[in-house]
Amino acid sequence: MRRTMQVLVFVTMTSPLFTPVVWSQEEQWLQYRSSSEAAAIIGSMRSIYYQVRPDKPEGIKLPEFTCERPLFYGWNTPMAQSGKIWLALDASSGPDAYDRLYIDANGNGDLSDETVYEPYRRESRECYFGPVKVIFDTEDGPVTYHLHVQSYSSTSQNYCLVSPACWYEGPITVDGEKKHCVLIDYNGNGTFNDKSIDAGACDHIRIGPEDSRDSRYVGNYIEIDDKLYRTEIARDGAFIVLGKADDVPYGTVRLAETITGFAAAGENGLFLREPKDGTIRLPVGDYHVDYWSSVRKDDSGGKWELRGQYFQGGAGNFTVAESKEAVLPFGEPVRSAVSVQQSGSYLSFSQSLEGRHGERIDLTRNGSRPQPPKLRIRNRDGSYDRGMSFEYG
């Protein structure tokens, strides 16, 4: 997402990371926040799965572990010179309770000179650590970042879920109006300005009321109050720059006339559209379909909505060019798919709705799921004839 504003400086123990790019608009500074409950406070935070292993990392100095089988994994981040920050789990009270966490917080290849973290919460075989502090060494000075680590340990598997325990937020000015801005490292790699056609690989941004949870994808642009702005975001999230984008080339996209709502996302950002006469306009670039929707009313006034999303394998990707109209083959019809799994003498049936390109379809009536469909099973001679209902959840 994208904006141009100025924010009050919030001084922390670390220096903000400046990018060497010279921007014509004003830098608007944001405040760094951290919490072990960041996901609950902010939302839009993704947990990254890491398989932890007993293989000791090469070239890393290790502490004296309590257990005989410590576990290791490397958190991937472009903010570290090596591209990784190593973490280790130690068990203080048995092989199934990995309850001590080491992290090479300064990225110097030494786990023996760091603070040992103990879980702030334990649940059966799970331990929760955080906020776990990391210091990135940059050309412009040290930059602080915090992680949340959830570990699971058993005799059959060991893994960690790693997510950001930090974010940036603060007041900004957009075209003379005060707004609230939040930057979220959604992909959890230590930076806040990632943009991508892959929804899982780009970061998130909010600009609007302070209590809003309306997150957009970080991109080249952002629409605020129906106006388009170019955005530049500091790599570490410390500030944002917005500039009006009055000279951006647009292209036309034609959709099925039954589509009443559409969202497209890519490196340009996220764009929400309501088609007029079956067409929408988007800045020139590459996109994926974030969702499409079709709304109708029944005879009693009930509002039914089909929503298609989660395309697989690039099936929802498309390009918008200035010189020609892009025609997108999305929308109805949809199909109801039934799958059957057998375990011994038991059969398990599941039902789902799928779009023409394999996207998942959600069906609602007045914002809620309608009653699930019926399933009737009858054998050839009619000796077994039974109707039953699918269940959600």
C-alpha positions as CSV (number, residue, x, y, z in Angstrom):
1,M,0.0,0.0,0.0
2,R,1.1,3.6,-0.5
3,R,1.0,7.1,1.1
4,T,2.8,10.3,1.6
5,M,2.8,11.7,5.2
6,Q,4.7,13.0,8.1
7,V,4.6,11.5,11.6
8,L,6.1,12.4,14.9
9,V,9.4,10.7,15.7
10,F,9.2,8.1,18.4
11,V,12.7,7.6,19.8
12,T,13.7,4.0,20.7
13,M,17.0,2.5,21.8
14,T,17.8,1.8,18.1
15,S,18.4,4.1,15.2
16,P,15.9,3.9,12.3
17,L,17.1,2.5,9.1
18,F,17.3,5.1,6.3
19,T,17.3,4.0,2.7
20,P,19.8,5.9,0.4
21,V,17.0,6.8,-2.1
22,V,16.2,10.5,-2.3
23,W,12.4,11.1,-2.3
24,S,10.8,14.3,-3.2
25,Q,8.0,13.9,-0.6
26,E,8.3,14.2,3.1
27,E,9.2,11.3,5.3
28,Q,6.5,10.6,7.9
29,W,8.0,8.7,10.9
30,L,6.2,5.9,12.7
31,Q,6.5,4.5,16.2
32,Y,8.0,1.0,16.8
33,R,5.9,-1.3,18.9
34,S,6.5,-4.8,20.2
35,S,4.5,-7.3,22.2
36,S,4.2,-11.1,22.7
37,E,0.5,-10.7,21.7
38,A,1.2,-8.7,18.6
39,A,-0.9,-11.0,16.4
40,A,-3.9,-10.5,18.7
41,I,-3.4,-6.8,18.9
42,I,-2.7,-6.1,15.3
43,G,-3.9,-9.1,13.3
44,S,-2.6,-9.8,9.7
45,M,0.5,-11.5,11.0
46,R,1.6,-14.7,9.4
47,S,3.4,-17.6,11.2
48,I,6.2,-19.3,9.4
49,Y,6.7,-23.0,9.9
50,Y,10.2,-24.3,10.7
51,Q,11.2,-27.9,11.1
52,V,13.7,-28.0,13.9
53,R,16.5,-30.5,13.7
54,P,19.4,-31.8,15.8
55,D,21.9,-31.1,13.0
56,K,24.4,-28.5,14.4
57,P,24.9,-25.4,12.2
58,E,28.3,-25.1,10.7
59,G,30.5,-22.1,11.8
60,I,28.2,-21.2,14.8
61,K,29.6,-21.2,18.3
62,L,27.3,-23.0,20.7
63,P,26.6,-22.8,24.4
64,E,26.7,-25.6,26.9
65,F,23.3,-27.3,26.5
66,T,21.4,-29.1,29.3
67,C,20.0,-31.8,27.1
68,E,21.9,-34.3,24.9
69,R,19.8,-33.5,21.8
70,P,19.4,-29.7,21.2
71,L,17.4,-28.6,18.2
72,F,18.3,-25.9,15.7
73,Y,16.8,-23.9,12.9
74,G,17.7,-20.7,10.9
75,W,15.2,-17.8,10.6
76,N,15.5,-16.4,7.1
77,T,15.9,-12.7,6.9
78,P,17.6,-10.4,4.4
79,M,18.4,-8.0,7.2
80,A,21.2,-10.4,8.4
81,Q,24.4,-10.4,6.5
82,S,24.3,-14.2,6.2
83,G,20.6,-14.3,5.3
84,K,19.9,-16.2,8.5
85,I,19.6,-15.8,12.3
86,W,20.2,-19.1,14.1
87,L,18.0,-20.3,17.0
88,A,18.4,-23.3,19.3
89,L,16.1,-25.1,21.6
90,D,17.3,-26.8,24.8
91,A,15.3,-29.1,27.1
92,S,15.8,-28.5,30.9
93,S,13.5,-31.2,32.2
94,G,13.3,-34.0,29.7
95,P,13.5,-34.7,26.0
96,D,9.8,-33.7,25.3
97,A,10.0,-30.3,27.0
98,Y,12.2,-28.0,24.9
99,D,11.7,-25.0,27.2
100,R,14.8,-22.9,26.7
101,L,15.5,-20.8,23.6
102,Y,18.8,-19.4,22.3
103,I,19.0,-16.9,19.5
104,D,22.0,-15.3,17.8
105,A,20.4,-11.9,18.3
106,N,23.3,-9.9,16.9
107,G,24.0,-12.2,14.0
108,N,27.7,-12.7,14.9
109,G,27.6,-16.5,14.7
110,D,27.8,-17.0,18.5
111,L,24.9,-18.5,20.4
112,S,26.9,-18.8,23.6
113,D,27.0,-15.0,24.4
114,E,23.2,-14.4,24.2
115,T,20.3,-14.2,26.7
116,V,18.5,-17.5,27.3
117,Y,14.7,-17.1,26.9
118,E,12.3,-19.1,29.0
119,P,8.6,-19.6,27.9
120,Y,6.1,-17.0,29.1
121,R,3.4,-19.7,28.6
122,R,3.4,-23.5,28.4
123,E,0.6,-25.7,27.1
124,S,1.3,-29.4,27.2
125,R,4.0,-29.9,24.6
126,E,4.0,-26.3,23.4
127,C,6.2,-23.4,24.7
128,Y,5.7,-19.7,23.8
129,F,8.6,-17.4,23.7
130,G,8.6,-13.6,23.2
131,P,9.2,-10.9,22.4
132,V,12.6,-12.3,21.4
133,K,14.9,-9.4,20.5
134,V,17.1,-9.3,17.4
135,I,19.5,-6.5,16.5
136,F,20.3,-6.0,12.8
137,D,23.6,-4.3,12.0
138,T,23.0,-1.9,9.1
139,E,25.0,0.7,7.3
140,D,22.9,3.4,9.2
141,G,23.3,1.8,12.6
142,P,21.6,-0.9,14.6
143,V,17.9,-1.7,14.1
144,T,15.7,-3.6,16.6
145,Y,13.2,-6.3,15.7
146,H,11.2,-8.7,17.8
147,L,10.0,-12.2,17.1
148,H,7.4,-14.5,18.7
149,V,8.4,-18.2,18.7
150,Q,6.0,-21.1,19.5
151,S,7.7,-24.5,19.8
152,Y,6.1,-27.9,19.7
153,S,7.9,-31.0,20.8
154,S,7.0,-34.7,20.9
155,T,8.8,-38.0,20.3
156,S,7.6,-38.0,16.7
157,Q,8.0,-34.4,15.6
158,N,9.5,-31.0,16.5
159,Y,8.7,-27.7,14.9
160,C,8.4,-24.0,15.5
161,L,6.0,-21.3,14.4
162,V,7.8,-18.0,14.0
163,S,5.9,-14.7,13.6
164,P,6.6,-11.0,14.1
165,A,6.2,-9.6,17.6
166,C,6.5,-6.0,16.4
167,W,5.0,-3.5,14.1
168,Y,5.1,0.3,13.3
169,E,2.2,2.7,13.7
170,G,1.5,6.3,14.2
171,P,-0.4,9.4,12.9
172,I,0.3,10.6,9.4
173,T,-1.1,13.4,7.2
174,V,-2.7,12.5,3.9
175,D,-3.7,15.5,1.7
176,G,-4.1,17.7,4.7
177,E,-6.1,15.1,6.8
178,K,-4.9,13.1,9.8
179,K,-4.9,9.4,9.4
180,H,-3.5,6.5,11.3
181,C,-0.9,4.3,9.7
182,V,0.1,0.7,10.6
183,L,2.9,-1.3,8.9
184,I,3.0,-5.0,9.4
185,D,5.8,-7.4,8.4
186,Y,3.2,-10.0,7.2
187,N,5.7,-12.4,5.6
188,G,7.8,-12.3,8.8
189,N,11.3,-11.8,7.2
190,G,12.4,-8.7,9.2
191,T,11.5,-6.1,6.6
192,F,8.3,-4.0,6.1
193,N,8.4,-3.0,2.4
194,D,8.1,-6.3,0.6
195,K,5.8,-6.3,-2.5
196,S,4.9,-9.2,-4.7
197,I,2.3,-10.7,-6.9
198,D,2.2,-13.6,-4.4
199,A,-0.1,-12.6,-1.5
200,G,1.9,-14.5,1.0
201,A,5.1,-12.8,0.2
202,C,4.2,-9.1,0.6
203,D,3.7,-7.0,3.7
204,H,0.6,-5.3,4.9
205,I,-0.4,-1.7,5.5
206,R,-3.3,0.2,7.0
207,I,-4.2,3.9,6.6
208,G,-7.4,5.1,8.0
209,P,-9.2,5.2,11.4
210,E,-7.0,4.0,14.4
211,D,-9.4,1.1,15.1
212,S,-9.5,-0.1,11.5
213,R,-8.5,-3.7,10.6
214,D,-8.7,-3.0,6.9
215,S,-5.3,-4.3,5.8
216,R,-4.0,-3.8,2.3
217,Y,-0.9,-5.2,0.5
218,V,2.2,-3.1,0.4
219,G,2.8,-2.1,-3.2
220,N,3.8,0.7,-5.5
221,Y,0.5,2.5,-4.9
222,I,-2.3,2.8,-2.4
223,E,-5.8,4.3,-2.8
224,I,-7.0,6.6,0.0
225,D,-10.4,8.3,-0.1
226,D,-10.6,7.4,-3.8
227,K,-7.3,9.0,-4.6
228,L,-4.2,7.2,-5.8
229,Y,-0.8,7.7,-4.1
230,R,2.7,6.4,-4.7
231,T,4.3,4.9,-1.7
232,E,7.8,4.4,-0.5
233,I,8.3,2.6,2.8
234,A,11.6,2.3,4.7
235,R,12.9,-1.2,4.7
236,D,12.8,-1.4,8.5
237,G,9.4,0.3,8.6
238,A,10.5,3.4,10.4
239,F,8.8,5.8,8.0
240,I,6.6,6.2,5.0
241,V,6.5,8.6,2.1
242,L,3.4,9.3,0.0
243,G,3.0,11.2,-3.2
244,K,0.0,11.8,-5.4
245,A,0.1,9.6,-8.5
246,D,-1.6,11.7,-11.2
247,D,0.3,10.4,-14.2
248,V,-0.1,6.6,-13.8
249,P,-1.1,4.7,-16.9
250,Y,-4.3,2.6,-16.6
251,G,-5.7,-0.3,-18.5
252,T,-9.2,-1.8,-18.8
253,V,-10.3,-5.2,-17.5
254,R,-13.5,-6.9,-18.7
255,L,-15.3,-9.2,-16.3
256,A,-18.4,-11.4,-16.5
257,E,-21.5,-9.2,-16.1
258,T,-22.6,-11.3,-13.1
259,I,-19.6,-10.2,-11.1
260,T,-20.5,-7.4,-8.7
261,G,-17.3,-7.2,-6.7
262,F,-13.6,-7.7,-7.6
263,A,-10.2,-7.3,-6.0
264,A,-6.9,-7.5,-7.8
265,A,-3.4,-7.5,-6.1
266,G,0.2,-7.4,-7.2
267,E,3.3,-5.3,-6.9
268,N,1.1,-2.3,-7.5
269,G,-0.9,-3.0,-4.3
270,L,-4.5,-4.1,-3.7
271,F,-7.4,-2.6,-5.6
272,L,-11.0,-3.1,-4.7
273,R,-13.5,-2.5,-7.5
274,E,-17.2,-2.6,-8.3
275,P,-17.5,-3.2,-12.0
276,K,-19.6,-0.8,-14.2
277,D,-21.0,-2.3,-17.4
278,G,-18.7,-5.3,-16.8
279,T,-15.4,-3.4,-16.7
280,I,-12.9,-2.0,-14.2
281,R,-9.8,0.1,-14.6
282,L,-6.4,-0.7,-13.0
283,P,-2.9,0.7,-13.1
284,V,-0.8,-1.1,-15.8
285,G,0.9,-4.1,-14.3
286,D,0.8,-7.8,-13.3
287,Y,-1.9,-8.9,-10.8
288,H,-3.6,-11.9,-9.3
289,V,-7.3,-12.2,-8.4
290,D,-7.6,-11.6,-4.7
291,Y,-11.3,-12.4,-4.9
292,W,-14.4,-12.0,-7.1
293,S,-18.0,-11.9,-5.9
294,S,-21.5,-12.2,-7.3
295,V,-24.5,-10.9,-5.3
296,R,-28.2,-11.6,-6.0
297,K,-31.4,-11.5,-4.0
298,D,-34.0,-14.2,-3.8
299,D,-37.8,-13.7,-3.9
300,S,-38.0,-13.0,-0.1
301,G,-35.2,-10.3,-0.3
302,G,-32.4,-12.5,1.0
303,K,-29.0,-11.5,-0.2
304,W,-27.0,-14.4,-1.6
305,E,-23.2,-14.0,-2.4
306,L,-20.8,-16.2,-4.2
307,R,-17.1,-15.4,-3.4
308,G,-14.2,-17.0,-5.3
309,Q,-10.7,-16.8,-3.9
310,Y,-7.5,-18.8,-3.2
311,F,-6.5,-19.6,-6.8
312,Q,-3.8,-22.2,-7.1
313,G,-0.7,-22.4,-9.4
314,G,-1.1,-19.0,-10.9
315,A,-4.6,-19.7,-12.3
316,G,-5.7,-16.2,-11.1
317,N,-2.9,-14.2,-12.6
318,F,-3.4,-11.7,-15.3
319,T,-1.7,-8.6,-16.9
320,V,-3.2,-5.2,-17.5
321,A,-1.8,-3.3,-20.5
322,E,-2.5,0.3,-21.5
323,S,-3.1,-0.6,-25.2
324,K,-5.7,-3.4,-24.9
325,E,-8.5,-4.7,-22.8
326,A,-7.9,-7.7,-20.6
327,V,-10.7,-10.2,-20.6
328,L,-10.9,-12.4,-17.5
329,P,-12.7,-15.8,-17.6
330,F,-13.7,-15.8,-13.9
331,G,-17.1,-16.1,-12.3
332,E,-20.0,-18.5,-12.7
333,P,-20.7,-21.3,-13.2
334,V,-19.4,-23.0,-10.1
335,R,-19.6,-26.7,-9.3
336,S,-20.3,-28.7,-6.2
337,A,-17.6,-31.3,-5.6
338,V,-18.0,-34.4,-3.4
339,S,-15.0,-36.5,-2.3
340,V,-15.1,-39.8,-0.6
341,Q,-12.5,-41.4,1.7
342,Q,-12.6,-44.9,3.0
343,S,-11.1,-46.2,6.2
344,G,-11.8,-49.9,6.8
345,S,-15.6,-50.3,6.6
346,Y,-16.2,-46.5,7.1
347,L,-16.8,-44.0,4.4
348,S,-16.3,-40.3,4.9
349,F,-17.9,-37.8,2.5
350,S,-17.0,-34.1,2.1
351,Q,-18.5,-31.4,-0.1
352,S,-17.2,-28.1,-1.4
353,L,-17.8,-25.5,-4.0
354,E,-15.2,-24.8,-6.7
355,G,-14.9,-22.2,-9.4
356,R,-14.0,-22.7,-13.0
357,H,-10.3,-22.3,-12.3
358,G,-10.1,-24.4,-9.1
359,E,-10.7,-21.4,-6.8
360,R,-12.5,-22.0,-3.5
361,I,-16.1,-20.7,-3.5
362,D,-17.9,-19.5,-0.3
363,L,-21.6,-19.2,-0.4
364,T,-23.5,-17.0,2.1
365,R,-27.0,-15.7,2.6
366,N,-27.3,-12.4,4.4
367,G,-23.7,-12.8,5.5
368,S,-24.1,-16.3,7.0
369,R,-23.7,-19.7,5.7
370,P,-26.9,-21.4,4.6
371,Q,-27.8,-24.8,5.7
372,P,-25.4,-27.4,4.3
373,P,-26.7,-29.6,1.4
374,K,-28.2,-33.0,1.7
375,L,-26.6,-36.2,0.7
376,R,-28.7,-39.2,-0.4
377,I,-27.2,-42.7,-0.8
378,R,-29.1,-45.5,-2.4
379,N,-27.7,-48.9,-3.5
380,R,-28.7,-50.6,-6.7
381,D,-31.5,-52.8,-5.3
382,G,-32.9,-50.1,-3.0
383,S,-32.3,-52.1,0.2
384,Y,-30.2,-49.1,1.4
385,D,-31.7,-45.7,0.9
386,R,-30.8,-43.0,3.3
387,G,-30.6,-39.2,3.3
388,M,-28.2,-37.2,5.5
389,S,-26.8,-33.7,5.8
390,F,-23.2,-32.5,5.5
391,E,-21.9,-30.6,8.5
392,Y,-19.6,-27.6,8.7
393,G,-16.5,-27.7,10.8
